[in-house]
Structures are given as C-alpha cells and as structure tokens.
Amino acid sequence: MSTATKSTVKMGKHEMEFGSKYLGLLRDSNDILNDVQALHARMDEDGYLLLRGLQKRSNVEAARHMLIENLDKNGQIDRDFPVMDAVVKKGSGGKFLGGAQAITHTPEFLGVVDSPEIMGFFDRYFGEKSLTFDFKWLRAVGPGDNTGAHYDVVYMGRGSGRLHTCWTPLGDIPLELGTLAVLSGSHKLEAYRKLRETYGKMDVDRDKVQGSFSNNPIEMVDRFGGQWLTGEFQMGDVMIFGMFTMHGSINNMTNRYRLSCDTRYQPASDPVDERWVGKNPIAHYGWNVGKTKTMEEARKEWGV
C-alpha cells in the first residue's frame, strides 16, 4: 500500500500519522497461506492474518451489487452519481444490516461468507470441520462514521475459545473510505493483561455495559502500548483475527458507503454461543436494554 497521498488518518476525533509510534501498516500472510503451522504462529505473533485475494473477486462483486441495489430501492443512494459508487443520499446515514436475513441470506451474500474458499480455509486452519454462525454482520458505514476500539469476545464469548472473526470488504476500500485497524500486541502484551481479565471477561447482554472500550486510539497506545495497523483493501481480501485482538475502524472521510461484513468461524465440534445460531438467532437481548453502565464507569471499577 502506498501512503504517498495520505500520510494521516482519523479514528473518531483523533488523527494519527503513518510512521509514528501510533500508526503503521498491516503485513499480509499470503507467503504462508499453505503452511497451517506457520499461520498459527503468525496469528500468535500478530493477532491477525491478512490474506489478499482469498475470496473470488467475482463473488464479492456480486454481493456488493446486491447490497447496493437494496440500498437504492430503499432510497439511500444518491442518483446524481453512478449507483454502484454507493454515494449516500442526503438525509441518509450508516446502516447495520446484520439482522436483515432477506439480504444476509441471499445466494450472493452467502456466496462470499459461506464460500468454499473461506470454509475450506478454516477447515484447514482448525484441522477439522468448521462452522460459521447463522447470524451475519453486514455494515454500510456512512460518511464520518467509525467504530471504537473493542474486543469481539464481549459480544460473542459464550461458546468456543477458538472463535475467529473474518472481516471482508465488499468493495475496494482506500484509506479515506474507512478501513479496519487492529492494535498490535493487544492480544498478548503484558500491559493488556488486566484489560483482558476485566473488560475481556465482560458479556454485554449479561453485564449491561457499553461494548466499545475506548474511542481514543492515542490513549490506547500511550497507556497500554502496541501500535495501530491499517492499510488499503481490495475485493477478495480478508482479515482474520481472534476474540482478544483490539480493533476498530478509521473514519469514513468520503460521501460514499463503506460496505463490509464481519462473520464468525469456529471448529464445528466446539460449544457454540446460542445467541448467533439457528433459523432465527436471538442475537443481543440485554445489551442497551434498560439501565446500561457506561464504559467510563466500568473502567473505573476495573482500574483500567
């Protein structure tokens, strides 16, 4: 990835510069794609695997077209521009479409997230048959939006200890469109141990606490260490990471939707979090229902 035209990015209200202690580039793992032992070692070291072109680009394009056509039918695309540019219509904003099975269970979308390419990869990676959740997380991220720093375990930690997230861009995503960012070392550095043992043991439905740990990426590095890593993505690329890799996203600085999905995979023989499987998964039932503790309050109690 070249950063010649973009040397800084924003996460929330905070700007970071490439080459500083706060921001660096992701490395891909295509060189070890066929070496399962090396992939596990890389995951242990980096906390993520960036695999370029693992999915068929034609399949991702089909899913992207289906999603944009749906947004267009719902009046969320600005028709003054080419529809497939996914320019956001004035008055519209970001959309979370995770519970919309009419979209997430179409042949086009399942052709990506349940594809032989991704299921075959996880079969090899786990050394046994893999399983993916029936609930699918699909996002159309609007202008100015980003996601705060969080561990996935707080949302889906009741089942397998080998659960992994796979983030898939549904389009070519330059930095200005708002890319995924991971915090190196957050899954293993000693400075993060207390965080993993407090925040990382939380369950948003059971404990009724806000999910994101921080909206300040500078604070995370200064207080706990590591470095935020990001880069540009193309259709067909995937990012795979575990439940204790801190991650978030760069601000979408364009007038277009950033389209992406994050789906989960585990060994089929392991226990499964009951919230995310079945014909009609129950999903979150306690999170943001009734009195919810703020993350600021929770962090004071945990001392992190």
Sequence and secondary structure as in RCSB ss.txt:
>XXXX:A:sequence
MSTATKSTVKMGKHEMEFGSKYLGLLRDSNDILNDVQALHARMDEDGYLLLRGLQKRSNVEAARHMLIENLDKNG
QIDRDFPVMDAVVKKGSGGKFLGGAQAITHTPEFLGVVDSPEIMGFFDRYFGEKSLTFDFKWLRAVGPGDNTGAH
YDVVYMGRGSGRLHTCWTPLGDIPLELGTLAVLSGSHKLEAYRKLRETYGKMDVDRDKVQGSFSNNPIEMVDRFG
GQWLTGEFQMGDVMIFGMFTMHGSINNMTNRYRLSCDTRYQPASDPVDERWVGKNPIAHYGWNVGKTKTMEEARK
EWGV
>XXXX:A:secstr
   TT  EEEETTEEEEBTSTTEEE  B GGGTT HHHHHHHHHHHSEEEETT S HHHHHHHHHHHHHHHHHTT
 B TTS GGG BB TT   EE TT HHHHTSHHHHHHHT HHHHHHHHHHHTS EEE SS EEEEE TT    BB
 THHHH SS TT EEEEEESS B GGGT EEEETTTTT GGGHHHHHHGGG  HHHH B S SBS HHHHHHHH 
  EEE  B TT EEEEETT  EEE    SSB EEEEEEEEEETTS   GGG SSS    SSTTSSS B HHHHHH
HHT 
